[in-house]
Amino acid sequence: MHDPSLTPLGEAQCYQLSQDFPYHSSVDLLVASPLRRTLYTTLLGFQSELNRGLRVIALAEAQELADLPCDTGSDVKILEEEFRNHAIDFSLVDDDWTSNENKWAADAEIVEKRAREVRQWLKARPEKDIVLVTHGGFLHFLTEDWSDSTLLHGTGWANTEFRSYNFASESGDNATIVETVDSRQRRKGSETPLSQTEQRELKAAKQNLWDERGYFLQSKV
């Protein structure tokens, strides 16, 4: 199905997110992938932020990594019409964002570059506490954390799961992000984080699996 919306279960998960998320009062920016399911997740899960005047910035670079119909977005004019009564800013969404070509291609190196661009964009923002609503596959590239990436449906992230990150003090142009201690303990307890070698091995294994399933063009790891 092309660019599907949320199912009733997905809507229920968003309402539960709105109840479970503990940081509503401190959020000062909402950002979302322009795929319909992430836009609706943001509208349903962060209604309190919208009620106090925040807008959602649609960021095409945060779209999912594959070129499957379900991961291919809709024309920006269609989205502007569908969401005309909601506070969503589509000004940063290029007309070619649905092409699955060039910077939007389903290629591991290109997705890695796109994830770095998202981190750089977020780091350059003046706001301090930012919510980004994006996708499970893309999140492994964004966070550079490949733990549990073989779980669930191709990702270690559950639907509407939230984690917290800070920018590393010496991240340079890569704009590296690091999960906060509280966030990691909430989901992993005292479990020791993966080493860099283990992360590289998991990344290679996961990308090879995605290649075999046709999610990516053949990639280098």
N, C-alpha and C positions, 0 to 999 in steps of 0.2 A: 504494500500500500504506500502510495506517495505521501510523504510528509503528514503522517497521521496525527490526530489530536489525542487527547487523553481518553482512556477508557474510564468507565465508572469506578473501577478499582484504582486507577491512577488518580482520579479526582479525590477519592477518599484518602489516598496516601498524602496528597497535597494538604488536605484539611488537617490531617494528623501532624504533618510537618509544621503547619502554622501554630499548632499547640505545643509541639515539642521543642521548637527552636528557641533557645534561651536569650538570644541577643537582639531581639527586635528593636529595642529602644536605642541601641547604639549604632545601628546601620545607617550610613549616610549616602550609600549609592547602591543601586540595583543594576546588574548587568546580566544579559541572557543571550544565549544562542538564539538566532531568529527562527529555528525550527519551531513548529507550532506547539509541540509538546512541552518544550522548555519555556516558551512564552506563557502558556497557560499555567505551568507549574509556578512560575514567578507571580502571576496574578493571583492565584489561589493561595499559595504558601506565604506570601509576604504582603497580604492585604493591609495589615496595620501600617506598614511603611508607606504604602500608596495613600492611605487615608490621611497621613500627615504631610502629604505633598511631594513625596519622592516620585520620580519618573523612572522608567526602565530604559536603559540604553541597550538596543539590539546590536550585538557585536558578531559579525559574520565569521570572524576568525575563530570563534569559539564553537563553531558547528562540529558535528560528529565527523569521524575520520573516514568512513567508507562512502562508496558511491552507490550504495543500494537505494532503491526507491524510498524506503522508510527513512533514510539518512540524507536525502536530497531535499533541500528546502523549496519554498514556493516563491514565485516572482514577488519582488518587493511591493509592487503596486497592489497585488492581491492581498498581501499582508496588511498594508496600510488601510485598505478598505475593511478587511475583517476586524481589525483592531482599532478602528477609527474612534471608538468611544472609550478607549483605554489610554493611559498615559505612557505610551511607548514611543521612543525616539528611534526612527529607522534611518536617520540621516547618514549613519556610518556604513550602511549596507549597500554595497555596490550592485549594479544591475547584473553582473556576471557571477554572483556568489553561488548560483545553483548550477554552474557549468560543469563542475567536477573536472576542470582543466586548469593548467598552469598553477597558480598558488592555491587552488581549491582541489587539486588532484588527490586521488586516493593513493598516495605514495608516502612511505614511511619518512623519508628525509624531508619531504615537503610538509607533512603534518608536524614533524618535530620543529621545523622552522616557524610554522604557524603558531604552535604552542608557545615558543619563545617570544613571538611578537605579542601574544596576549599578555604574558607576564610583564613584558616591557611596558605595554600600554597601561596595565594596572598599576605598576610601580610609579609611573609618571603622573598618575591622577593625584589631585590635591586631597581627595577624601581619604580618611583613615580606615574606616571599617566598611568593606565592600563585600557584597554578596554576588557571586557569580554562579549562575545556573547553567550548567552545561551537561556533557554526556559522559557515560562511563568509560568508553574506549578512549576518548580524547583526554580524559582526566589523568590517565597514566602518563601521557606525554606532557601534560601541563605540570603535574607534580613531580615528574621523573621518579615516581615510586611505582614499582612493578609488583609489589607484594600482593598476593591473592589474585593476581590478574588472570589466573586460570579458573577462578571460581565463577559461579553464576553464569550469565550469558556473555562470556567474553570479557568480563571486567570484575575487578574486586570491589566495585561500588554497587551498593543496593539502590533501588529506586528511592529518591528523596533523601538519601543519606547525606548528612552534612559533616564536614570536617573544617578545622580552622588552621590557617597558615600565616606565617610572617615571612617577610623577605629576609634572606640571609644577609648578614652585615657585610660580607665580602662577596657578593654575588656577581658583580661586574655586569657586562653586557648580557649575560645569560639570565639575569634577574631571577636567580634561584630562590625557590620558596621552601620553607621548612615547616612541617606540621608542628603545632604547639604541643607542649607536654600534656596539657589537659585533654586535648583532642585525641591524642594517641592513646593515652591511658583509658579514656572512655571506651574505646573500641578494642584495644589490645592488652589492657592491663599492664603487667610488668614484662611482657614479652620483649626480648631484645630485637631492635630493628635490624633489618638485613644489612650486610656489608655492601660496599660498592661492587665487589666482585659478584656477589649473589644477585644484586640488582641488574648488572650487565647480563648475567646468564639468563635471568628470568625475562629480561627485555628481548634478548635474542630468540629465546624459545617461543615467546608470545608472538613476536613478529613473524617468525617462520610459520606458526600455526595460522595466523591471519592470511599470510601469503597463500598457504595451501587451500584455504577456504575461499579465496578470491576477494578478500576484503581490500587487499593492497595489490598494487603492481609489485613486481619483484623488487625487494629492497635490500639495502646494505645495512648490516648491523655491526 
